[in-house]
Amino acid sequence: MWEICIETSINNKDYILYIKNKMQNTISAVSGVISLFENTDICSIAIGCKKQDKSKVAGVLRFILCDVICEKMKYDYLSKNVGLVPQDSGYFSPFVKVLTYFDSELERQIVMRSLNLTPKIVLESFLNFKLRPLKIKWQELCNLTNDNAGLFLQSETFLELLKFLIANLDVKRECIIVSMQDKCIVYEEKNKNLISLASFDKNDEFGLLSSLIELCPNHIKVMNSKNNKETTNILSNLFEGRVEIVKN
């Protein structure tokens, strides 16, 4: 039997829930076990499988842990340390999101090189000690952003910065469809099929923007654009050259 335990602070329980959700199918496929534990201080997950299935389970787990560190933990770190945009601003989450995915391929390589699946991994300790150069890199990004706040917030410079960062993200999806009706629904178009990914209130343009930054599509089709011209204009501006307005 191969076993591993992954632990985090109870305040970061969502990291463990994410791992559990993403690992569930793999564990079921090999008839393994996965258990969640929590108390007032910590939350942890225990994963076990037969030794002959270790390679498959460990391979999937490494990629999921990489996602947790490079996306969720980085986003939380930047959220606490970036001061360019006030946290009550609608643009705060999209801006932090785009910084999270900026230079992500290099950071994923750094994590994968350092990620040894020892019997127990405490996520915060792993970041603070094994990945200290990565954390320093994140802080340097925060410092660069905060030190130039005066320049970035002048006139339309901030939106131009956001547009530049979006344009330089690695593409993750080929085509995303945004349907603006009573609710704003996001679909992925794959082989002429539509897969529902998320939905937002009609006027939640910042939630939609954050989602599209995370998905980072090569092409965005906007349907029923007349229902929300303001959001359509924001998307067309920030995802310049990638937005197609579909006429019904």
Solvent accessible surface area in square Angstrom, and as a share of the most:
residue,aa,sasa,rsa
1,M,118,0.53
2,W,30,0.10
3,E,114,0.51
4,I,4,0.02
5,C,36,0.21
6,I,0,0.00
7,E,24,0.11
8,T,2,0.01
9,S,36,0.23
10,I,46,0.23
11,N,134,0.69
12,N,33,0.17
13,K,62,0.26
14,D,76,0.39
15,Y,5,0.02
16,I,0,0.00
17,L,75,0.37
18,Y,50,0.19
19,I,0,0.00
20,K,61,0.26
21,N,107,0.55
22,K,97,0.41
23,M,0,0.00
24,Q,69,0.31
25,N,125,0.64
26,T,18,0.10
27,I,4,0.02
28,S,73,0.47
29,A,73,0.57
30,V,18,0.10
31,S,92,0.59
32,G,18,0.17
33,V,83,0.48
34,I,28,0.14
35,S,47,0.30
36,L,59,0.29
37,F,116,0.48
38,E,92,0.41
39,N,86,0.44
40,T,121,0.70
41,D,98,0.51
42,I,62,0.31
43,C,0,0.00
44,S,9,0.06
45,I,0,0.00
46,A,34,0.26
47,I,3,0.01
48,G,1,0.01
49,C,1,0.01
50,K,108,0.46
51,K,147,0.62
52,Q,140,0.62
53,D,31,0.16
54,K,90,0.38
55,S,93,0.60
56,K,111,0.47
57,V,0,0.00
58,A,13,0.10
59,G,31,0.30
60,V,50,0.29
61,L,0,0.00
62,R,65,0.24
63,F,121,0.51
64,I,13,0.06
65,L,1,0.00
66,C,0,0.00
67,D,31,0.16
68,V,0,0.00
69,I,2,0.01
70,C,3,0.02
71,E,40,0.18
72,K,63,0.27
73,M,11,0.05
74,K,0,0.00
75,Y,51,0.19
76,D,46,0.24
77,Y,36,0.14
78,L,0,0.00
79,S,19,0.12
80,K,164,0.69
81,N,50,0.25
82,V,8,0.04
83,G,55,0.53
84,L,2,0.01
85,V,8,0.04
86,P,81,0.51
87,Q,126,0.56
88,D,133,0.69
89,S,37,0.24
90,G,31,0.30
91,Y,45,0.17
92,F,17,0.07
93,S,41,0.27
94,P,0,0.00
95,F,1,0.00
96,V,0,0.00
97,K,34,0.14
98,V,0,0.00
99,L,5,0.03
100,T,2,0.01
101,Y,12,0.05
102,F,61,0.26
103,D,61,0.32
104,S,18,0.12
105,E,96,0.43
106,L,81,0.40
107,E,2,0.01
108,R,51,0.19
109,Q,86,0.38
110,I,37,0.19
111,V,0,0.00
112,M,42,0.19
113,R,173,0.63
114,S,33,0.21
115,L,2,0.01
116,N,106,0.54
117,L,35,0.18
118,T,68,0.40
119,P,107,0.67
120,K,111,0.47
121,I,9,0.05
122,V,47,0.27
123,L,2,0.01
124,E,44,0.20
125,S,49,0.31
126,F,19,0.08
127,L,13,0.06
128,N,57,0.29
129,F,157,0.65
130,K,135,0.57
131,L,1,0.01
132,R,151,0.55
133,P,95,0.60
134,L,1,0.00
135,K,57,0.24
136,I,85,0.43
137,K,55,0.23
138,W,1,0.00
139,Q,57,0.25
140,E,100,0.45
141,L,38,0.19
142,C,0,0.00
143,N,66,0.34
144,L,111,0.55
145,T,7,0.04
146,N,50,0.26
147,D,118,0.61
148,N,46,0.24
149,A,24,0.19
150,G,55,0.53
151,L,100,0.50
152,F,35,0.15
153,L,91,0.45
154,Q,106,0.47
155,S,114,0.74
156,E,119,0.53
157,T,47,0.28
158,F,20,0.09
159,L,53,0.26
160,E,88,0.39
161,L,32,0.16
162,L,0,0.00
163,K,34,0.14
164,F,116,0.48
165,L,11,0.06
166,I,0,0.00
167,A,70,0.55
168,N,78,0.40
169,L,13,0.06
170,D,82,0.43
171,V,80,0.46
172,K,94,0.40
173,R,79,0.29
174,E,112,0.50
175,C,12,0.07
176,I,0,0.00
177,I,10,0.05
178,V,0,0.00
179,S,7,0.04
180,M,4,0.02
181,Q,98,0.43
182,D,133,0.69
183,K,108,0.46
184,C,6,0.04
185,I,51,0.26
186,V,0,0.00
187,Y,50,0.19
188,E,11,0.05
189,E,54,0.24
190,K,105,0.45
191,N,140,0.72
192,K,195,0.82
193,N,96,0.49
194,L,97,0.48
195,I,80,0.41
196,S,75,0.48
197,L,64,0.32
198,A,33,0.26
199,S,61,0.40
200,F,38,0.16
201,D,96,0.50
202,K,79,0.34
203,N,118,0.60
204,D,56,0.29
205,E,30,0.14
206,F,59,0.24
207,G,20,0.19
208,L,2,0.01
209,L,1,0.01
210,S,13,0.08
211,S,20,0.13
212,L,0,0.00
213,I,0,0.00
214,E,70,0.31
215,L,20,0.10
216,C,1,0.01
217,P,0,0.00
218,N,66,0.34
219,H,53,0.24
220,I,0,0.00
221,K,50,0.21
222,V,0,0.00
223,M,64,0.29
224,N,31,0.16
225,S,17,0.11
226,K,174,0.74
227,N,69,0.35
228,N,18,0.09
229,K,135,0.57
230,E,114,0.51
231,T,4,0.03
232,T,12,0.07
233,N,98,0.50
234,I,31,0.15
235,L,1,0.00
236,S,45,0.29
237,N,61,0.31
238,L,3,0.02
239,F,2,0.01
240,E,119,0.53
241,G,83,0.80
242,R,36,0.13
243,V,31,0.18
244,E,72,0.32
245,I,74,0.38
246,V,42,0.24
247,K,186,0.79
248,N,137,0.70
